[in-house]
Amino acid sequence: MWMKTVFWGLLLFMLVATTMAVEYGARSHNSGPWSWCDPATGYKVSALTGCRAMVKLQCVGSQVPEAVLRDCCQQLADINNEWCRCGDLSSMLRSVYQELGVREGKEVLPGCRKEVMKLTAASVPEVCKVPIPNPSGDGAGVCYWAAYPDT
């Protein structure tokens, strides 16, 4: 008797789980809160012009003026969906690379290598004390893509 109960319970669970997976697009590579950040869905990526200037200055070892830091932090905080903040920083970084014609292992600017600029950009949320999702739970406010080679 208990085997029938377990069988029907598992069957019901699988039916509900399958229905939810279809409803919420679990098979999609772009499902979850970060999917709201996809420009294909109408999301407008922030240019983060203040952060662009801040990252360039920090990367070459220059002092960042308070106004530039404030502008960057405000622009990052103005991105309402915290799931989109790292994606927008990554887009900003790619546009800097494209603008400067940078390839892997090359200097982005005199005295600034691509890897250093990437880590500098990834740490902007921590510098600005602007929250980002952190699945690892280690408390670090650094964008996850900093750990990947081709960001």
C-alpha positions as CSV (number, residue, x, y, z in Angstrom):
1,M,0.0,0.0,0.0
2,W,2.7,2.5,0.9
3,M,4.5,1.8,-2.4
4,K,1.4,3.0,-4.3
5,T,1.3,6.1,-2.2
6,V,5.0,6.8,-2.9
7,F,4.5,6.1,-6.6
8,W,1.6,8.5,-6.9
9,G,3.4,11.1,-4.8
10,L,6.4,11.0,-7.1
11,L,4.3,11.0,-10.2
12,L,2.4,14.1,-8.9
13,F,5.7,15.8,-8.0
14,M,7.2,15.1,-11.5
15,L,4.0,16.5,-13.1
16,V,4.2,19.7,-11.1
17,A,8.0,20.1,-11.6
18,T,7.7,19.5,-15.4
19,T,4.9,22.1,-15.6
20,M,6.9,24.6,-13.7
21,A,10.0,24.0,-15.8
22,V,8.1,24.6,-19.0
23,E,6.3,27.7,-17.6
24,Y,9.6,29.3,-16.4
25,G,11.8,28.2,-19.2
26,A,14.2,26.0,-17.3
27,R,15.6,24.6,-20.5
28,S,16.5,28.1,-21.7
29,H,20.1,29.2,-21.3
30,N,18.8,32.6,-20.5
31,S,16.4,32.0,-17.7
32,G,16.4,33.5,-14.2
33,P,16.7,37.0,-12.9
34,W,19.7,37.8,-15.2
35,S,17.5,37.2,-18.2
36,W,15.9,40.6,-17.6
37,C,19.2,42.1,-18.5
38,D,19.2,40.8,-22.1
39,P,19.1,43.6,-24.7
40,A,17.1,41.1,-26.9
41,T,14.3,41.5,-24.4
42,G,14.3,45.3,-24.6
43,Y,16.7,45.9,-21.7
44,K,18.8,49.1,-22.3
45,V,22.5,48.5,-21.3
46,S,23.9,51.4,-19.4
47,A,27.0,53.1,-20.9
48,L,28.5,53.7,-17.5
49,T,30.6,56.6,-18.8
50,G,31.8,57.5,-15.3
51,C,33.0,53.9,-14.6
52,R,34.7,53.8,-18.0
53,A,36.8,56.9,-17.0
54,M,37.4,55.5,-13.5
55,V,38.6,52.1,-14.7
56,K,41.0,53.7,-17.2
57,L,42.4,56.0,-14.6
58,Q,42.8,53.3,-12.0
59,C,44.4,50.8,-14.5
60,V,47.2,53.2,-15.3
61,G,47.8,54.1,-11.7
62,S,46.4,57.6,-11.8
63,Q,44.4,59.2,-9.0
64,V,40.7,59.0,-9.6
65,P,39.0,62.4,-9.0
66,E,36.2,62.3,-6.4
67,A,33.7,63.5,-9.0
68,V,34.6,60.6,-11.4
69,L,34.2,58.1,-8.6
70,R,30.9,59.6,-7.5
71,D,29.6,59.6,-11.1
72,C,30.6,55.9,-11.6
73,C,29.0,54.8,-8.3
74,Q,25.8,56.7,-9.0
75,Q,25.5,55.3,-12.6
76,L,26.0,51.8,-11.2
77,A,23.5,52.3,-8.4
78,D,21.0,53.7,-10.9
79,I,20.8,50.3,-12.6
80,N,17.7,49.1,-10.8
81,N,18.2,45.4,-11.3
82,E,21.3,44.4,-9.4
83,W,21.5,41.3,-11.6
84,C,22.3,43.6,-14.5
85,R,25.1,45.6,-13.0
86,C,28.0,43.2,-13.7
87,G,26.6,42.6,-17.2
88,D,26.6,46.3,-17.9
89,L,30.2,46.6,-16.6
90,S,31.2,43.7,-18.8
91,S,29.6,45.4,-21.8
92,M,31.4,48.7,-20.9
93,L,34.7,46.8,-20.7
94,R,34.2,45.1,-24.1
95,S,33.4,48.5,-25.7
96,V,36.7,49.9,-24.2
97,Y,38.6,46.9,-25.7
98,Q,36.9,47.4,-29.1
99,E,37.5,51.2,-29.1
100,L,41.2,50.6,-28.4
101,G,41.6,47.6,-30.6
102,V,42.8,45.4,-27.8
103,R,43.5,41.7,-28.0
104,E,44.4,39.1,-25.4
105,G,47.6,39.8,-23.4
106,K,48.1,43.3,-24.8
107,E,48.3,46.6,-23.2
108,V,45.0,48.4,-23.2
109,L,46.6,51.8,-22.4
110,P,50.3,52.5,-21.8
111,G,51.1,50.8,-18.5
112,C,47.8,49.0,-18.3
113,R,47.3,45.3,-19.4
114,K,44.0,43.9,-20.4
115,E,43.9,41.5,-17.4
116,V,44.5,44.4,-15.0
117,M,41.7,46.5,-16.5
118,K,39.3,43.5,-16.3
119,L,40.0,43.0,-12.6
120,T,39.7,46.7,-12.0
121,A,36.3,46.8,-13.8
122,A,35.1,43.7,-12.0
123,S,35.8,45.3,-8.6
124,V,33.8,48.5,-9.2
125,P,30.7,47.2,-7.3
126,E,33.0,46.6,-4.2
127,V,34.7,50.0,-4.5
128,C,31.2,51.7,-4.9
129,K,29.6,49.5,-2.2
130,V,26.8,48.8,-4.7
131,P,25.2,45.4,-4.1
132,I,25.5,42.6,-6.7
133,P,24.2,39.1,-6.5
134,N,26.8,36.8,-5.1
135,P,25.9,33.1,-5.4
136,S,29.1,32.0,-3.7
137,G,28.1,33.7,-0.5
138,D,31.6,34.7,0.3
139,G,30.7,38.4,0.7
140,A,32.9,39.6,-2.2
141,G,31.4,42.3,-4.3
142,V,33.4,41.4,-7.4
143,C,31.7,40.5,-10.7
144,Y,31.9,36.7,-11.3
145,W,33.2,37.1,-14.9
146,A,36.6,38.3,-13.6
147,A,37.5,34.7,-13.1
148,Y,37.0,33.8,-16.8
149,P,39.7,34.3,-19.4
150,D,37.8,36.0,-22.3
151,T,35.6,38.6,-20.7
